Amino acid sequence: MHSKLAVPVLLAAAVIIAGVVPVRSLAQQPGDANVPLHASNRADDQRVTDQIRKALASDDALSPAAKSVEVAINEQMVVLRGAVSSVDDKERVETIAGQYAGARQVDSELTLRDGGDAATHHLAVRPNS
């Protein structure tokens, strides 16, 4: 009689545990402790994200790759991800993000398309304004 109850109880426990244990996002890789799992839904964070994206898209000095980098904000951090064409693009994207970041930190995970050293995980701290 107990064995008939054991299977449903174990299945129920597995379902409950699966709902509690966070599932790692495909975008986050092991070791990415500073990378937010989900972008913020706060209105201010979304406004800053939109400002950075618009500034990147309208900058004629940036390559198409640099204009399309991923920008996310979570927990007082602006995260930049993607591959850019040059070190100049990388530095320009980081500078533009810093102009809108305010007191947020900018975590640049930008890489160079040709595989050169783009100094990934460069963390720039922005002072309070």
C-alpha positions as CSV (number, residue, x, y, z in Angstrom):
1,M,0.0,0.0,0.0
2,H,2.8,2.4,0.8
3,S,4.6,1.7,-2.5
4,K,1.5,3.0,-4.4
5,L,1.8,6.3,-2.5
6,A,5.5,6.6,-2.9
7,V,5.5,7.4,-6.7
8,P,2.9,10.2,-6.6
9,V,4.5,11.7,-3.5
10,L,8.0,11.7,-5.2
11,L,6.5,13.2,-8.4
12,A,4.8,15.9,-6.4
13,A,8.0,16.7,-4.5
14,A,9.9,16.9,-7.8
15,V,7.4,19.3,-9.3
16,I,7.5,21.5,-6.2
17,I,11.3,21.5,-6.1
18,A,11.5,22.3,-9.9
19,G,9.2,25.3,-9.3
20,V,11.4,26.6,-6.5
21,V,14.9,26.1,-7.9
22,P,15.8,28.8,-10.4
23,V,16.6,27.7,-13.9
24,R,19.8,29.2,-15.4
25,S,19.0,31.4,-18.5
26,L,20.6,30.2,-21.7
27,A,22.1,33.7,-22.1
28,Q,24.0,33.4,-18.8
29,Q,27.0,31.1,-18.8
30,P,28.7,29.6,-15.7
31,G,31.0,32.1,-14.1
32,D,28.9,35.1,-15.1
33,A,28.2,36.2,-11.6
34,N,27.7,39.9,-12.6
35,V,25.3,39.1,-15.4
36,P,21.6,39.6,-14.7
37,L,19.3,36.7,-15.4
38,H,16.5,39.0,-16.4
39,A,16.4,42.6,-17.4
40,S,14.8,45.0,-15.0
41,N,11.2,46.0,-15.5
42,R,11.6,49.3,-13.6
43,A,10.5,52.3,-15.6
44,D,13.7,54.2,-14.9
45,D,15.9,51.3,-15.9
46,Q,13.9,50.8,-19.1
47,R,14.2,54.5,-19.9
48,V,18.0,54.4,-19.5
49,T,18.2,51.2,-21.6
50,D,16.2,52.9,-24.4
51,Q,18.3,56.0,-24.2
52,I,21.5,54.0,-24.6
53,R,20.1,52.0,-27.5
54,K,18.9,55.1,-29.3
55,A,22.3,56.8,-28.8
56,L,24.1,53.8,-30.2
57,A,21.7,53.5,-33.2
58,S,22.1,57.1,-34.1
59,D,25.9,57.3,-33.8
60,D,27.3,57.5,-37.3
61,A,30.8,56.7,-36.0
62,L,29.8,53.2,-34.9
63,S,29.7,50.1,-37.1
64,P,26.4,48.2,-37.6
65,A,27.7,45.5,-35.2
66,A,28.4,48.1,-32.5
67,K,24.9,49.6,-33.0
68,S,23.3,46.2,-32.3
69,V,25.0,45.2,-29.0
70,E,22.8,43.9,-26.3
71,V,22.0,46.4,-23.5
72,A,20.4,45.3,-20.2
73,I,20.0,46.9,-16.8
74,N,19.5,45.1,-13.6
75,E,20.5,45.7,-10.0
76,Q,22.2,49.0,-10.7
77,M,24.3,47.6,-13.5
78,V,24.3,48.3,-17.2
79,V,25.5,45.1,-19.0
80,L,26.8,45.4,-22.6
81,R,27.1,42.1,-24.6
82,G,28.0,41.4,-28.2
83,A,30.8,41.4,-30.7
84,V,32.0,44.6,-32.2
85,S,34.3,45.3,-35.2
86,S,37.1,47.3,-33.5
87,V,38.6,48.4,-30.2
88,D,37.4,51.9,-31.2
89,D,33.8,50.6,-31.4
90,K,34.1,48.9,-28.1
91,E,35.4,52.0,-26.3
92,R,32.8,54.2,-28.0
93,V,29.9,51.9,-26.9
94,E,31.2,51.8,-23.3
95,T,31.5,55.6,-23.3
96,I,28.0,56.1,-24.6
97,A,26.6,53.7,-22.0
98,G,28.5,55.5,-19.3
99,Q,27.0,58.8,-20.3
100,Y,23.5,57.5,-19.6
101,A,24.3,55.1,-16.8
102,G,24.2,57.7,-14.0
103,A,25.3,56.0,-10.8
104,R,25.0,52.5,-12.3
105,Q,28.1,50.4,-13.0
106,V,28.8,49.5,-16.6
107,D,29.9,45.9,-17.1
108,S,31.2,45.5,-20.7
109,E,31.3,42.0,-22.0
110,L,32.0,43.2,-25.5
111,T,34.3,41.2,-27.7
112,L,36.0,41.8,-31.0
113,R,34.7,39.9,-34.0
114,D,38.2,39.0,-35.2
115,G,38.9,37.3,-31.9
116,G,41.3,40.0,-30.6
117,D,41.6,40.9,-27.0
118,A,38.7,43.2,-26.2
119,A,39.2,43.1,-22.4
120,T,35.9,41.4,-21.7
121,H,34.3,41.9,-18.3
122,H,35.8,45.4,-18.0
123,L,33.9,47.0,-15.1
124,A,33.7,50.7,-15.0
125,V,32.3,52.3,-11.9
126,R,30.3,55.5,-12.4
127,P,30.3,58.0,-9.6
128,N,27.1,59.3,-8.2
129,S,26.0,62.5,-10.0
